[in-house]
Each structure stands twice: as structure tokens, then as C-alpha cells.
Amino acid sequence: MSKAVGAAVARNLVKRRLRHVVRKRLASLPDSAVLVVRALPGSAEASYDTLGIDFDAALARLTGRLHAPGASR
């Protein structure tokens, strides 16, 4: 995780929160999915709920793109 997220304490907090957010949603991903989660600098100030909402929105955009007619990936 980048130091742009914050000091070590903030980075570890974000890392723990993101792991928990992702763990709760792993079952909804295909078995063949490869997932990379990148924390941006604003993640340190985001609440757990906000991280979950943002992650859900990103997954929705991804799955919408994958299921769109003519999608190349």
C-alpha cells in the first residue's frame, strides 16, 4: 500500500478494513476472478461503510461492463 494513503497506522487500518469488505463479497465473484484492490489517498479518511459502498459500486461497474453487449473483456 502506498505511503500516499497515510502513515503506517492509517495504512494498516485501511488494509484491515478493505480485507474485511472484500472478504464479505468474495462469494459473489466468479471462481476465476482475479481481484486487485488499490487504496487511494482518501481511503484513510473514509469510514468502513463508505469503503464498502465504493467497493460495491466498483464491482457493479465491472460486472455491468462484463455483461454489456459487445464487451471485449
QUIJOMO-V601294 format. One record per helix or strand of 3 or more residues. SS is the DSSP state (2 for helix, 1 for strand). FROM is the first residue (numbers start at 1). LEN is the number of residues. Records with the same first field share a line. If there is no record, write none. Layout:
SS = FROM-LEN ; FROM-LEN
//
This chain:
2 = 3-3 ; 8-21 ; 41-4 ; 48-20
//
